[in-house]
Amino acid sequence: MNLFQENDSKGTLFSPVSTEELPPRPPSPPKKSSPKICGSSYPLSVAFIVVNEFCERFSYYGMKAVLTLYFLYFLHWNENTSTSVYHAFSSLCYFTPILGAAIADSWLGKFKILSLVGLSLIALGTGGIKPCVAAFGGDQFEEKHAEERTRYFSVFYLSINAGSLISTFITPMLRGDVQCFGEDCYALAFGVPGLLMVVALVVFAMGSKMYKKPPPEGNIVAQVIKCTWFAVANRFKSRSPDIPKRPHWLDWAAEKYPRQLIAEVKALTRVLFLYIPLPMFWALLDQQGSRWTLQATRMNGNLGFYVLQPDQMQVLNPFLVLIFIPLFDLVIYRLISKCGINFSSLRKMAVGMILACLAFAVAAIVEIKINGMVPPQPGSQEIFLRVLNLADDEVKVVVLGNGNNSLLVDSIKSFQKPTHYSKLHLNTKSQNVHFHLQYHNLSVYTEHSIEEKNWYSVVIHADGENVTSMVVKDIGDKTTNGIPAVRFINTLHKDVNISLGAGGPLTVHKDYGVSAYRAVPRGEYLAVPCKIEDKNFPLNLGLLEFGESYLFVITNITNKGLQSWKTEDIPAHQLSVAWQLPQYALVTAAEVMFSVTGLEFSYSQAPSSMKSVLQAAWLLTVAFGNIIVLVVAQFSGLVQWAEFVLFSCLLLIVCLIFSIMGYYYVPVKSEDVYEPADVPSSRIEGNMINLETKNTKL
């Protein structure tokens, strides 16, 4: 007699059933009809969840928007260190969701983890919130409203980007346009996002009585680990050829664990295997807040109608997301469907990877264009030199090397603005250079020590019938990271105190004293307060552009104030920040196709007891992606455009691997895991175990 009945499926899978039972789960609460939004099928409770997510994301993205420049300008770290710490923080924020998911599914439940952990501490709270809030919103829908639940995930993602849009626009303004203690107001830029976290807590608590709160289903993470470990150990113990093989390696856990748990772990492991290539995508996407922001610091943010701060360019991403999500959902996806193309979730994600590759290819092109506008740097045994003649008449300058060979011969008129630096070749890394100055009937020889790979200005000034010179070192390269820098030479016989930028008054000593460079925000400075002894005077510096460094020579005092002569050490950034728009458009389209789709895909493929775990695993791929950036930033040693090309090529390879994996992936249906066929099992004597039929696809 055949113990297993035939059925209409294409194949039959025999799933072992344990004779042991797990402790009974808590009884489900009685179902109640939750209020709807304006008579629709959307539960009113999701409105509180979406608003809570908006406030929490405002806090998170607002703080992240200014984080890189905080490291760079306030803590004075270099670009690689700033990038590494930024991505280390991002990685930590995405590692903690696995802990939050375990607590949510095992002990507290999603509602309590959001309230007690997620909104109490930002550092650990983001890990408590991320894996729970999306799944908790999905739990508010009944199974018959699956279509509304799918659209909820799009609205949920819209709330994320609405919060990000507003915060990434406002917090850089709070940082740059407001002064705290004479510096950029990072305290306010971090404080406002912190206040929004309090608002998020209040809004979430307001909807408490409306939420459907599925009870925790036991320590599911521990069950998954124990079940997997037992299956592997049992498989190695049962290597005898006399023991029948089993269809799946997890079936070797059937002696101890129930069929339902094994089926859920199977579904979980199939999806987790598909997650392996995903970190590479996030490695590219998350560089908007680090490498792309640093790229913007080397570009001109003046758009004509508005001046963008470098960290404000990140606002393009959430702004475009708000446009692209309805565009893709209502137009592009529907057109593709009408063409008869099966544009599945995995195919959307693969196309998203390709778009991200193109975005970084464009970023590499922009970086090459920026580098082409940067002044060349002096090499080994080379210097760049210019002459500033502050005397009242023309001076002829001859620069002599160690062998009295002429390195430079030039005649400089009084206050003639230099057009360029001259490259001089040295015999050693550092040497004394002789200067022959001819002024009127005077012929003066001076000597100055210089070192290779530096930029110098020779300042000539006359006092009566004498002519002298001094050498000052210039910045030479754009180490100001996009912020204008100024310094002063005081030709007066009295000290000048200038109130400019952060750090208190800048004192320029008398008789050709030279000040240090001071970084100031981009803008017009028409009346800078200056003080000489007990008298106050305004100083007109004019417009200070992005990336430019200036030398101002204070010459005399008139009734209109101090007079100054302005010259440029480094020219301003010429390439507009608008050139970043194509790469932001491409990476945002990639995010919509990859992240929004992946969020819904993760929920649909998750067993009922493991939704937060799978959501956390999805976010865990983001953590590993940030680790990839951290490692490359610290150890690659590549120039920036080559690093962009490297990331683009790596993701292209990963996309190919993911496409092959997705081709063989069969999506899980709810009846395959959630509602196993209730067919009586038959006891088989001997070494056999209880078996039960289950309909599946080949």
VOGU-3710 file (C-alpha; in Angstrom, 3 decimals, decimal comma):
1> mnlfqendsk> 0,000/0,000/0,000  1,315/3,412/-0,967  1,634/5,478/2,158  1,862/8,775/0,223  -1,151/9,978/-1,736  -0,653/11,361/-5,214  -1,541/14,979/-5,812  -1,718/17,475/-8,653  1,601/19,143/-7,972  4,549/18,754/-10,278
11> gtlfspvste> 6,544/17,087/-7,523  6,349/15,889/-3,982  8,744/16,774/-1,216  8,744/14,637/1,945  9,383/16,817/4,973  10,259/15,024/8,208  8,153/15,790/11,228  9,579/15,724/14,701  7,980/13,659/17,387  9,158/16,301/19,839
21> elpprppspp> 7,222/19,510/20,246  8,512/22,922/21,189  6,923/24,653/24,178  3,541/26,099/23,228  3,655/29,634/21,852  1,651/32,383/23,527  -1,966/32,433/22,343  -2,773/34,938/19,624  -4,828/37,919/20,767  -8,404/38,111/19,510
31> kksspkicgs> -8,667/39,801/16,143  -10,171/43,260/16,120  -11,030/45,567/13,285  -8,636/48,494/13,310  -9,838/51,931/12,144  -9,052/52,799/8,534  -7,797/55,965/6,852  -10,734/57,795/5,232  -12,655/54,598/4,509  -9,741/52,983/2,636
41> syplsvafiv> -8,124/49,632/3,372  -5,136/51,302/5,049  -5,096/51,000/8,866  -5,001/54,338/10,679  -2,144/53,016/12,796  0,267/53,107/9,855  -0,096/56,900/9,736  1,561/57,151/13,155  4,266/54,713/12,058  5,005/56,705/8,902
51> vnefcerfsy> 5,151/60,046/10,778  7,394/58,443/13,404  9,694/57,193/10,665  9,796/60,665/9,099  10,939/62,247/12,382  13,447/59,481/13,140  14,925/59,673/9,647  15,107/63,472/9,893  17,214/62,993/12,999  19,437/60,305/11,501
61> ygmkavltly> 20,082/61,826/8,076  20,299/65,366/9,425  23,111/64,322/11,724  24,856/62,310/8,984  24,641/65,188/6,499  27,130/67,325/8,425  29,201/64,494/9,880  31,917/64,299/7,209  32,548/68,045/7,201  32,489/68,026/11,010
71> flyflhwnen> 35,391/65,572/10,919  37,123/67,543/8,196  36,729/71,147/9,359  36,091/70,960/13,109  38,281/67,989/14,082  40,736/68,674/11,224  41,018/65,059/10,085  42,153/64,284/6,559  39,749/63,088/3,866  40,560/59,376/4,170
81> tstsvyhafs> 40,193/59,370/7,952  36,951/61,345/7,733  35,610/58,894/5,168  36,653/55,870/7,207  35,117/57,084/10,465  31,928/58,138/8,654  31,480/54,664/7,191  32,518/52,989/10,455  29,680/54,846/12,171  27,253/53,952/9,360
91> slcyftpilg> 28,328/50,328/9,567  27,758/50,242/13,318  24,289/51,709/12,860  23,449/48,889/10,450  25,068/46,117/12,506  22,872/46,742/15,537  19,588/45,855/13,737  20,351/42,138/14,084  20,378/42,642/17,864  17,227/44,730/17,685
101> aaiadswlgk> 15,483/42,103/15,588  16,422/39,318/17,985  15,038/41,258/20,946  11,903/42,238/19,030  11,011/38,753/17,805  12,119/36,964/20,939  11,177/38,909/24,046  9,759/42,416/23,764  7,865/42,439/20,495  8,207/45,117/17,787
111> fkilslvgls> 6,129/47,742/19,592  8,153/47,641/22,803  11,532/47,543/21,083  10,587/50,668/19,127  9,434/52,470/22,251  11,918/51,321/24,883  15,123/50,789/22,955  14,834/52,388/19,543  13,925/55,873/20,721  15,924/55,932/23,963
121> lialgtggik> 19,480/55,855/22,652  20,338/57,049/19,160  23,440/54,928/18,835  21,752/51,637/19,706  18,300/52,951/18,923  18,837/53,043/15,213  19,523/49,321/15,400  16,328/48,804/17,359  14,252/50,849/14,950  15,521/49,770/11,539
131> pcvaafggdq> 14,556/46,075/11,530  11,292/46,600/13,390  9,484/49,656/12,137  9,040/48,506/8,534  7,904/45,028/9,536  5,718/46,446/12,317  3,915/48,590/9,755  3,442/45,549/7,529  1,907/43,692/10,476  -0,920/46,231/10,601
141> feekhaeert> -2,362/44,905/7,324  -4,533/41,846/6,905  -3,483/39,218/4,380  -6,343/40,152/2,046  -4,855/43,637/1,736  -1,526/42,504/0,285  -1,653/45,103/-2,499  -2,166/47,928/0,009  0,705/46,518/2,067  2,969/46,653/-0,987
151> ryfsvfylsi> 2,071/50,299/-1,544  2,626/50,955/2,141  6,298/50,081/1,684  6,547/52,725/-1,052  4,860/55,300/1,206  7,126/54,191/4,041  10,169/54,776/1,839  8,730/58,141/0,814  8,562/59,146/4,490  12,213/58,160/4,911
161> nagslistfi> 13,263/60,362/2,033  10,956/63,222/2,988  12,691/63,345/6,367  16,042/63,031/4,677  15,167/65,734/2,129  14,270/68,354/4,709  17,055/67,493/7,139  19,870/67,394/4,558  18,795/70,841/3,382  18,280/72,436/6,800
171> tpmlrgdvqc> 21,133/71,023/8,914  23,920/72,288/6,595  22,267/75,726/6,805  22,250/75,501/10,595  25,916/74,531/10,445  27,152/77,150/7,991  24,790/80,119/8,277  24,633/80,248/12,093  27,693/81,077/14,168  28,224/79,462/17,589
181> fgedcyalaf> 31,215/80,619/19,665  32,653/82,260/16,551  32,568/79,036/14,504  30,169/76,971/12,403  27,279/75,948/14,647  27,675/72,176/14,780  25,930/72,187/18,177  22,718/73,444/16,572  23,138/71,167/13,555  23,275/68,136/15,864
191> gvpgllmvva> 20,767/69,485/18,406  17,807/69,918/16,058  17,927/66,272/14,875  18,068/65,240/18,533  14,881/67,220/19,204  13,142/65,429/16,324  13,846/62,123/18,053  11,737/63,339/20,980  8,951/64,244/18,545  9,211/60,765/17,006
201> lvvfamgskm> 8,732/59,173/20,416  5,650/61,294/21,174  4,015/60,590/17,794  4,668/56,864/18,044  3,212/56,690/21,552  0,062/58,531/20,419  -0,937/55,612/18,217  -0,295/52,970/20,866  -3,920/51,902/21,311  -4,464/51,464/17,566
211> ykkpppegni> -1,548/49,140/16,820  -1,892/45,457/16,111  0,821/44,036/18,324  1,735/40,475/17,371  3,146/38,753/20,458  6,807/37,689/20,469  7,190/34,160/19,202  10,040/32,907/21,343  13,772/33,248/20,855  13,610/32,655/17,113
221> vaqvikctwf> 17,247/33,632/16,494  18,424/30,984/18,947  16,042/28,450/17,412  17,384/29,122/13,928  21,006/28,778/15,072  20,325/25,603/17,055  18,288/24,047/14,244  20,992/24,819/11,677  23,769/23,546/13,927  21,905/20,337/14,718
231> avanrfksrs> 21,219/19,703/11,018  24,887/20,101/10,116  26,091/17,988/13,037  23,505/15,270/12,387  24,410/15,174/8,710  28,064/14,478/9,494  27,119/11,840/12,038  24,894/10,076/9,508  27,340/9,546/6,665  26,722/5,803/6,509
241> pdipkrphwl> 25,536/4,576/3,071  22,857/2,557/4,855  21,067/5,735/5,976  18,712/7,121/3,292  19,554/10,528/1,882  17,243/13,453/2,507  16,124/16,082/0,007  17,601/19,059/1,877  20,489/19,360/4,317  18,202/21,046/6,864
251> dwaaekyprq> 15,982/17,939/6,845  18,627/16,326/9,047  17,226/18,406/11,914  13,900/16,555/11,756  14,739/14,253/14,653  14,644/17,191/17,043  12,837/20,152/15,452  9,310/20,451/13,965  8,647/20,545/10,271  7,279/24,084/10,432
261> liaevkaltr> 10,491/25,492/11,901  12,614/23,589/9,387  10,522/24,927/6,511  10,892/28,476/7,822  14,652/28,128/8,210  14,829/26,783/4,647  13,026/29,861/3,373  15,274/32,084/5,482  18,540/30,515/4,290  17,464/30,705/0,641
271> vlflyiplpm> 16,975/34,450/0,934  20,114/34,972/3,019  22,132/33,215/0,332  20,717/35,701/-2,167  21,852/38,561/0,086  25,555/37,678/-0,220  26,313/39,976/-3,219  24,242/42,915/-1,952  26,830/44,749/0,235  28,675/45,944/-2,851
281> fwalldqqgs> 25,668/48,026/-3,913  25,506/49,762/-0,544  29,248/50,416/-0,695  28,522/52,694/-3,647  25,232/54,187/-2,492  26,458/55,343/0,921  29,391/57,295/-0,506  27,040/60,191/-1,234  27,684/61,405/2,302  31,447/60,942/2,172
291> rwtlqatrmn> 33,359/60,807/-1,114  30,741/62,679/-3,135  30,465/65,379/-0,461  34,248/65,742/-0,471  34,113/65,991/-4,255  31,601/68,834/-3,897  34,041/70,748/-1,665  36,318/71,060/-4,700  33,547/72,484/-6,896  31,813/75,855/-7,179
301> gnlgfyvlqp> 28,499/75,837/-5,329  27,270/79,141/-6,794  24,253/78,285/-8,955  23,432/81,910/-9,684  20,088/81,905/-7,891  21,367/80,053/-4,798  24,688/79,099/-3,240  24,851/75,448/-2,150  26,996/74,249/0,717  28,978/71,088/-0,191
311> dqmqvlnpfl> 26,985/68,920/2,216  23,704/70,289/0,838  24,241/68,419/-2,443  23,014/65,318/-0,616  19,515/66,827/-0,720  19,316/65,773/-4,361  18,994/62,122/-3,370  15,818/62,319/-1,246  14,372/64,983/-3,552  14,763/62,746/-6,586
321> vlifiplfdl> 13,500/59,730/-4,627  10,245/61,574/-3,953  9,926/62,114/-7,710  11,174/58,740/-8,905  9,069/56,481/-6,645  5,691/57,548/-8,104  7,257/57,869/-11,546  8,515/54,292/-11,471  5,409/52,841/-9,777  2,768/54,613/-11,852
331> viyrliskcg> 4,490/55,034/-15,212  7,669/53,053/-15,911  6,727/49,734/-14,288  3,252/49,821/-15,826  4,631/50,510/-19,296  7,052/47,619/-18,925  4,189/45,371/-17,767  2,055/46,354/-20,763  4,917/45,368/-23,038  4,612/41,832/-21,668
341> infsslrkma> 7,950/41,913/-19,835  8,116/40,104/-16,509  10,025/42,734/-14,542  10,399/40,776/-11,303  11,818/42,114/-8,051  15,216/40,502/-8,628  15,425/41,928/-12,139  14,666/45,395/-10,805  17,461/45,009/-8,272  19,914/43,907/-10,989
351> vgmilaclaf> 19,038/46,936/-13,132  19,536/49,107/-10,043  23,067/47,744/-9,688  23,833/48,630/-13,311  22,591/52,188/-12,804  24,816/52,539/-9,731  27,796/51,401/-11,827  27,019/54,137/-14,351  26,679/56,715/-11,557  30,203/56,026/-10,327
361> avaaiveiki> 31,549/56,056/-13,861  30,101/59,566/-14,213  31,566/60,519/-10,813  34,990/59,391/-12,077  34,636/61,595/-15,167  33,705/64,599/-13,001  36,699/63,896/-10,749  39,050/63,819/-13,747  37,600/67,126/-14,928  38,174/68,663/-11,473
371> ngmvppqpgs> 41,769/67,449/-11,439  42,329/69,003/-14,846  41,520/72,432/-13,389  43,773/72,086/-10,339  47,172/73,821/-10,600  50,056/71,389/-11,054  52,114/70,567/-7,987  55,902/70,966/-7,754  57,781/67,709/-7,917  61,013/66,512/-6,419
381> qeiflrvlnl> 63,693/69,281/-6,269  61,183/71,779/-7,627  59,472/74,883/-6,248  56,907/77,358/-7,547  57,862/81,020/-7,065  56,245/84,389/-7,713  57,352/87,960/-6,993  55,193/90,655/-5,360  56,596/94,169/-5,781  55,241/96,437/-3,022
391> addevkvvvl> 57,822/99,154/-3,735  56,813/102,439/-5,360  58,627/101,731/-8,627  59,718/98,946/-10,931  62,178/96,339/-9,617  64,265/93,935/-11,688  64,647/90,538/-10,046  67,258/87,904/-10,844  67,127/84,578/-9,003  70,484/82,807/-8,850
401> gngnnsllvd> 71,224/79,178/-8,046  74,201/77,703/-6,207  76,412/78,042/-9,263  75,289/81,616/-9,898  73,224/80,380/-12,804  70,093/82,428/-13,425  66,920/80,596/-12,436  64,588/83,547/-13,053  64,962/87,015/-14,576  61,996/89,397/-14,526
411> siksfqkpth> 61,103/93,059/-14,193  58,130/93,665/-11,894  56,190/96,916/-11,863  54,906/98,442/-8,653  51,897/96,461/-7,340  51,769/94,426/-10,515  49,440/91,453/-9,999  51,246/88,193/-10,733  49,596/86,039/-13,376  51,308/82,756/-12,504
421> ysklhlntks> 54,000/80,982/-10,498  57,348/80,175/-12,092  58,783/76,691/-11,690  62,374/76,596/-10,439  64,601/73,512/-10,358  66,851/72,986/-7,348  70,072/71,046/-7,007  69,056/69,540/-3,664  65,906/69,082/-1,597  66,659/72,335/0,248
431> qnvhfhlqyh> 69,124/75,057/-0,609  69,869/78,751/-0,305  68,745/80,828/-3,267  70,302/84,236/-4,032  68,201/87,170/-5,205  69,654/90,151/-7,103  67,346/93,186/-6,855  67,827/96,306/-9,000  65,771/99,292/-7,804  66,517/102,744/-9,210
441> nlsvytehsi> 70,313/102,998/-8,829  70,482/100,383/-6,080  71,718/96,836/-6,583  70,996/94,552/-3,624  71,849/90,879/-3,073  69,818/88,818/-0,599  69,719/85,133/0,282  66,760/82,956/1,326  66,457/79,278/2,241  63,816/77,262/0,414
451> eeknwysvvi> 62,689/73,607/0,309  61,416/71,445/-2,509  57,716/70,828/-3,280  56,605/74,197/-1,906  55,050/77,415/-3,191  56,722/80,726/-2,315  56,064/84,437/-2,697  59,007/86,850/-2,711  57,727/90,138/-1,242  59,817/93,200/-2,194
461> hadgenvtsm> 59,352/96,510/-0,422  61,297/99,772/-0,291  61,903/102,106/2,645  63,237/105,399/1,420  66,322/104,549/-0,571  66,614/100,956/0,646  64,982/97,891/-0,927  64,543/94,610/0,911  62,829/91,296/0,335  61,303/88,478/2,312
471> vvkdigdktt> 60,056/85,007/1,341  56,721/83,650/2,599  55,352/80,161/2,029  51,993/79,915/0,246  49,293/77,263/0,545  49,951/76,092/-2,993  47,216/73,468/-3,201  43,539/73,381/-2,298  43,937/72,096/1,246  41,186/74,467/2,382
481> ngipavrfin> 38,691/71,871/1,109  36,525/74,323/-0,741  36,454/77,060/1,906  38,033/80,401/0,930  41,199/81,311/2,829  42,690/84,768/3,351  45,874/86,228/4,797  47,223/89,777/5,153  50,444/91,774/4,836  50,492/94,972/6,882
491> tlhkdvnisl> 52,596/97,763/5,359  51,566/100,230/8,069  53,689/101,197/11,069  50,977/100,080/13,497  49,496/96,686/14,270  46,088/95,916/12,723  43,451/93,705/14,376  40,957/92,241/11,918  37,669/90,612/13,033  37,118/87,951/10,404
501> gaggpltvhk> 35,772/84,409/10,647  36,129/82,124/13,641  38,923/82,155/16,190  38,810/85,742/17,413  40,557/88,838/15,992  43,415/88,281/13,576  46,452/90,393/14,470  48,725/91,531/11,626  51,919/93,046/12,952  53,306/96,332/11,731
511> dygvsayrav> 56,040/96,922/9,152  55,237/94,140/6,685  54,029/91,597/9,139  52,401/88,558/7,499  49,416/86,838/9,064  48,524/83,151/8,918  45,808/81,917/6,606  42,261/82,047/7,950  39,387/80,048/6,437  36,115/81,943/6,013
521> prgeylavpc> 32,744/81,045/4,468  32,171/81,948/0,854  30,486/85,331/0,377  30,904/89,076/0,031  32,879/90,950/2,689  32,321/94,650/2,026  33,040/96,057/5,492  35,223/93,839/7,651  35,799/95,466/11,077  39,433/96,442/11,700
531> kiedknfpln> 41,033/98,188/14,633  44,251/100,200/14,774  45,083/101,288/18,309  41,808/102,892/19,467  40,329/103,596/16,040  37,966/101,329/14,036  38,006/101,106/10,263  36,112/98,980/7,700  38,024/96,878/5,181  36,473/95,880/1,850
541> lgllefgesy> 37,561/92,372/0,803  34,968/91,955/-1,939  33,687/88,522/-3,008  35,534/85,460/-1,712  34,854/82,437/-3,908  34,886/78,684/-3,260  38,330/77,105/-3,065  40,223/80,344/-3,595  42,959/81,684/-1,316  43,744/85,395/-1,219
551> lfvitnitnk> 46,522/87,728/-0,127  45,489/91,223/0,966  48,162/93,910/1,325  47,046/96,695/3,662  48,601/99,827/2,235  47,214/102,993/3,867  44,331/104,647/5,687  41,856/107,049/4,076  38,615/108,654/5,175  36,790/105,682/3,666
561> glqswktedi> 38,750/103,192/5,731  41,717/100,925/5,157  42,903/100,420/1,602  44,080/96,991/0,485  45,573/95,358/-2,573  44,054/91,981/-3,414  45,786/89,129/-5,187  45,026/85,418/-5,573  47,251/82,667/-4,251  45,038/79,926/-5,709
571> pahqlsvawq> 42,283/80,508/-8,293  38,690/79,732/-7,412  36,946/76,466/-8,244  35,772/76,703/-11,831  33,668/73,543/-12,208  30,081/74,016/-11,066  28,630/71,629/-8,522  25,742/71,154/-10,974  27,989/68,655/-12,766  27,160/66,237/-9,958
581> lpqyalvtaa> 23,486/66,170/-10,946  23,794/63,277/-13,481  25,525/60,982/-10,993  22,931/61,770/-8,313  20,090/61,094/-10,774  21,580/57,736/-11,756  22,308/56,578/-8,209  18,840/57,661/-7,028  17,163/55,704/-9,815  19,345/52,777/-8,771
591> evmfsvtgle> 18,243/53,183/-5,156  14,543/53,239/-6,080  14,861/50,076/-8,139  17,104/48,280/-5,662  16,240/49,427/-2,155  12,473/49,937/-2,390  12,097/46,641/-4,214  14,414/44,831/-1,819  12,492/46,129/1,187  9,218/44,654/-0,078
601> fsysqapssm> 10,933/41,502/-1,350  12,464/40,847/2,078  9,091/41,113/3,765  7,308/38,900/1,227  9,938/36,155/1,485  10,192/36,161/5,280  8,539/33,412/7,346  5,965/34,907/9,693  8,121/34,449/12,793  11,294/35,837/11,203
611> ksvlqaawll> 10,263/39,014/9,425  12,339/41,302/11,644  15,303/38,929/11,426  15,218/38,991/7,637  14,739/42,768/7,641  17,772/43,032/9,920  19,751/40,758/7,604  18,828/43,095/4,741  20,161/46,028/6,750  23,214/43,984/7,701
621> tvafgniivl> 24,212/44,012/4,034  24,376/47,812/4,355  26,771/47,440/7,279  29,111/45,217/5,291  28,920/47,638/2,374  30,183/50,448/4,601  33,012/48,216/5,811  34,066/47,757/2,184  34,341/51,541/1,767  36,263/51,817/5,022
631> vvaqfsglvq> 38,814/49,232/3,900  39,250/50,727/0,429  39,617/54,272/1,813  42,333/53,202/4,249  44,341/50,742/2,196  43,763/51,214/-1,548  46,077/54,206/-2,008  44,301/55,066/-5,265  43,624/58,546/-6,552  39,962/59,440/-6,252
641> waefvlfscl> 38,880/58,927/-9,856  40,562/55,516/-9,952  38,775/54,570/-6,719  35,437/55,475/-8,318  36,267/53,296/-11,328  37,259/50,437/-9,007  33,898/50,534/-7,218  32,041/50,699/-10,520  33,839/47,647/-11,905  33,419/45,652/-8,691
651> llivclifsi> 29,672/46,262/-8,644  29,408/45,273/-12,308  31,007/41,916/-11,508  28,752/41,487/-8,471  25,718/42,344/-10,605  26,582/39,492/-12,966  26,875/37,072/-10,046  23,598/38,296/-8,545  21,814/37,916/-11,886  22,899/34,287/-12,141
661> mgyyyvpvks> 21,767/33,612/-8,579  18,446/35,356/-9,184  17,832/33,360/-12,352  17,734/30,123/-10,349  15,839/31,564/-7,389  12,193/30,492/-7,009  10,206/32,964/-4,875  8,525/31,514/-1,796  4,723/31,551/-1,676  2,928/32,001/1,597
671> edvyepadvp> 1,215/28,610/1,434  4,595/26,887/1,071  5,671/27,999/4,544  2,813/29,459/6,463  0,057/26,941/5,790  1,472/23,429/5,401  -0,964/20,792/4,219  -2,767/19,147/7,069  -2,353/15,577/5,900  -2,215/12,707/8,464
681> ssriegnmin> 1,226/11,258/8,826  2,051/7,564/8,897  4,333/5,929/11,398  6,996/3,778/9,791  8,702/1,186/11,900  12,439/0,756/12,173  15,013/3,472/11,568  12,560/5,536/9,458  10,997/8,724/10,845  7,565/10,221/10,404
691> letkntkl> 7,103/11,769/6,946  4,395/14,003/5,568  3,660/15,056/2,001  4,010/18,676/1,026  3,210/20,329/-2,308  6,070/22,287/-3,808  7,397/23,411/-7,144  10,190/21,585/-8,864
//
